[in-house]
Amino acid sequence: MIPLEPLPNLADQVYERILEAITDRILPPGQRVRQNELADKLGVSRQPVSHALHILHRQGLLAESGRRGFEVTQLDPQRIRQLYEVRGAMDALAAKLAAERSRLDAAGRECLEAALREGRAADSKTPLGRLIARDVDFHSAIYRLAGNPVIEEMIAPQWPHMRRSMATVLAELDYRESAWTEHAEIAAHILSGHAEAAEASAMAHALNAGRMTEERLKATLEAA
């Protein structure tokens, strides 16, 4: 077998920076993405940029456009709803398992409580990217407390798409507070060991987020 060319951590940093730009809509849907321009803006060579762009293409965040070029894909409302349906089932399972073992994992409880505090401390001045990161941190804390690493492994490939969808609803100020109210309810059930209630709350939260995102995306597309 031909040895793989080692890539420095720089490629990962470039990937994260481009993903953030897509999530924050600095690179909006339909935007043409040029390798040379990105390399100049990020102050790096073209190699890590090329590596990052091809990963984003495989993940469905970029589509081929013209000769050796890419553009940011559109969010598909139906696809997002389907994604949240699957995520709802996985989040419900994770919340149920987390509640069942919460009293056995003090570190996991502290991690969940810390993630909830960080999220509830956000206000109208908190940047969108940080809001999304705190949302991801909260759900990741539940996955870890669940004690089943397969859940996080299965959901990980979908996080880039969910981060984009989160930006659609978290940009609305009226949902920022209600989202963390729902998070607090889920956490309360988990920390008190009420597995069925945690399961139901997590499912309802995911389906509600999916519905709001789908409606928001449809409205945006109709207005375009």
matplotlib code that plots the C-alpha trace (Angstrom):
import matplotlib.pyplot as plt

x = [0.0, 1.1, 1.9, -0.4, 0.9, 0.9, -1.2, -0.5, -3.2, -3.4, -5.8, -8.2, -8.0, -8.8, -11.7, -13.2, -12.8, -14.5, -17.3, -17.8, -18.1, -20.7, -22.6, -22.5, -23.6, -20.5, -20.4, -24.1, -25.9, -25.0, -21.8, -18.9, -15.9, -12.5, -9.5, -7.0, -9.1, -9.6, -5.9, -5.1, -7.7, -6.6, -2.9, -2.1, -1.0, -3.6, -2.9, -4.8, -7.6, -8.0, -8.1, -10.7, -12.9, -12.9, -14.0, -16.8, -17.8, -18.0, -20.2, -22.6, -21.9, -20.3, -21.3, -19.2, -19.5, -17.7, -14.2, -12.7, -14.8, -17.3, -20.3, -22.1, -25.2, -28.7, -30.3, -33.2, -36.2, -37.4, -33.9, -33.5, -36.8, -35.8, -32.5, -34.2, -36.6, -33.5, -31.8, -34.9, -34.8, -31.1, -31.4, -34.3, -32.3, -29.3, -31.4, -33.0, -29.7, -28.2, -31.0, -30.6, -26.9, -26.7, -26.3, -23.3, -21.3, -20.5, -18.2, -20.8, -23.4, -21.0, -20.3, -24.0, -24.7, -21.8, -23.0, -26.4, -25.1, -22.9, -25.9, -28.3, -25.7, -26.0, -27.8, -28.7, -25.1, -23.7, -22.4, -24.3, -21.2, -20.9, -24.6, -24.2, -21.1, -22.9, -25.9, -23.6, -21.7, -25.0, -26.1, -22.6, -22.6, -25.8, -24.3, -21.3, -23.4, -25.4, -22.4, -22.9, -20.2, -22.0, -24.6, -22.0, -20.2, -23.4, -24.5, -21.0, -21.2, -24.4, -23.2, -22.0, -25.5, -27.2, -24.9, -26.1, -29.8, -29.2, -28.1, -31.5, -33.4, -30.9, -30.6, -34.2, -33.9, -37.3, -36.1, -32.8, -34.5, -37.1, -34.4, -32.5, -35.8, -36.3, -32.7, -33.2, -36.2, -34.3, -31.4, -33.7, -35.2, -31.8, -30.3, -33.3, -33.1, -36.5, -35.7, -39.1, -39.6, -36.1, -36.7, -40.0, -38.5, -35.5, -37.7, -40.1, -37.2, -35.6, -38.9, -39.8, -36.4, -36.8, -40.3, -39.2, -36.2, -38.2, -40.8, -38.1, -36.2, -39.4, -40.3, -36.8, -36.9, -40.4, -39.3, -36.2]
y = [0.0, 3.5, 5.4, 8.3, 11.8, 13.1, 16.2, 18.6, 19.8, 22.9, 21.0, 20.4, 24.1, 25.1, 22.7, 24.1, 27.7, 27.0, 25.0, 27.9, 30.3, 28.0, 27.6, 31.4, 32.1, 34.1, 31.7, 31.5, 28.8, 29.2, 31.0, 30.0, 28.8, 29.3, 27.5, 30.3, 33.0, 30.9, 30.2, 33.9, 34.9, 32.2, 32.8, 29.2, 27.2, 25.6, 22.0, 22.2, 24.2, 21.6, 18.8, 20.7, 21.4, 17.8, 16.7, 19.3, 18.0, 14.4, 15.6, 17.3, 20.8, 21.7, 20.8, 20.7, 23.9, 24.5, 23.4, 22.1, 24.5, 24.2, 26.1, 25.9, 23.6, 24.7, 23.3, 21.0, 21.5, 17.9, 16.5, 18.5, 17.2, 13.7, 14.3, 15.6, 12.6, 10.3, 12.5, 12.6, 8.8, 8.9, 11.8, 10.1, 6.9, 8.9, 10.9, 7.7, 5.9, 9.1, 9.2, 5.6, 6.0, 9.6, 8.8, 6.5, 9.1, 12.2, 13.6, 13.1, 14.9, 17.9, 18.1, 18.2, 20.8, 22.9, 22.7, 23.8, 26.8, 27.9, 27.8, 29.6, 32.3, 33.3, 36.5, 38.5, 39.6, 36.1, 35.4, 32.8, 30.5, 30.4, 29.7, 26.7, 25.5, 25.6, 23.7, 21.0, 20.9, 20.3, 17.4, 15.9, 15.9, 13.8, 11.4, 10.9, 10.5, 7.8, 5.6, 4.3, 5.6, 4.2, 7.0, 9.8, 7.9, 7.5, 11.1, 12.7, 12.7, 14.6, 17.4, 19.6, 19.6, 20.1, 23.0, 24.6, 23.9, 25.3, 28.6, 28.8, 28.8, 30.1, 33.3, 34.0, 35.6, 34.3, 30.7, 31.1, 31.3, 28.6, 26.2, 26.4, 26.1, 22.8, 21.9, 22.6, 20.4, 17.5, 18.0, 18.1, 14.7, 13.2, 14.4, 13.2, 9.8, 10.0, 8.0, 8.0, 11.7, 12.4, 10.3, 12.0, 15.5, 14.8, 13.5, 16.4, 18.9, 17.4, 17.2, 20.7, 22.0, 20.0, 21.4, 25.0, 24.6, 23.1, 25.9, 28.6, 27.1, 26.8, 30.5, 31.6, 29.6, 30.9, 34.5, 34.1]
z = [0.0, -0.7, 2.5, 3.3, 3.2, 6.8, 7.2, 10.1, 12.5, 10.3, 8.0, 10.9, 11.8, 8.3, 8.1, 11.4, 10.2, 6.9, 8.6, 11.0, 8.1, 6.5, 9.8, 10.6, 7.0, 6.3, 3.4, 2.6, 0.6, -3.1, -2.4, -4.7, -2.7, -4.3, -2.9, -3.7, -2.1, 1.1, 1.3, 1.1, 3.7, 6.1, 5.5, 4.6, 1.6, -0.7, 0.5, 3.8, 2.2, -0.6, 2.1, 4.1, 1.0, -0.1, 3.4, 3.4, -0.1, 1.1, 4.0, 1.7, 2.8, -0.5, -4.0, -7.2, -9.2, -12.4, -13.1, -9.9, -7.8, -5.1, -3.7, -0.4, -0.6, 0.3, 3.4, 2.4, 4.8, 4.3, 4.9, 8.1, 9.4, 8.7, 10.4, 13.5, 13.5, 13.8, 16.2, 18.4, 18.8, 19.6, 22.0, 23.7, 24.2, 25.5, 28.0, 29.3, 29.7, 31.3, 33.8, 34.7, 35.5, 36.6, 40.3, 39.5, 37.5, 39.6, 36.9, 34.2, 36.4, 36.9, 33.2, 32.4, 35.1, 33.8, 30.2, 31.4, 33.3, 30.4, 28.1, 30.3, 30.9, 27.2, 26.3, 23.2, 22.8, 22.7, 19.2, 17.2, 16.9, 20.7, 21.1, 18.8, 20.6, 23.9, 22.5, 21.2, 24.5, 26.3, 24.2, 24.1, 27.9, 27.8, 25.3, 27.6, 30.7, 28.9, 29.0, 25.5, 23.1, 20.1, 20.4, 20.0, 17.3, 15.2, 15.7, 15.1, 11.3, 11.4, 13.6, 10.8, 9.3, 12.6, 13.4, 10.2, 11.1, 14.6, 13.2, 11.5, 14.7, 17.2, 15.2, 16.3, 19.7, 20.9, 20.6, 22.4, 25.8, 25.1, 23.9, 27.1, 29.1, 27.3, 28.0, 31.7, 31.8, 30.2, 32.6, 35.6, 34.7, 34.1, 37.3, 39.3, 37.7, 36.0, 32.9, 31.2, 31.7, 30.4, 27.4, 26.5, 27.1, 24.9, 22.1, 22.3, 22.2, 19.1, 17.2, 18.2, 17.0, 13.8, 13.1, 13.8, 11.5, 8.7, 8.9, 9.0, 6.0, 4.0, 4.7, 3.7, 0.4, -0.4, 0.2, -2.0]

ax = plt.figure().add_subplot(projection="3d")
ax.plot(x, y, z, "-o")
ax.set_aspect("equal")
plt.show()
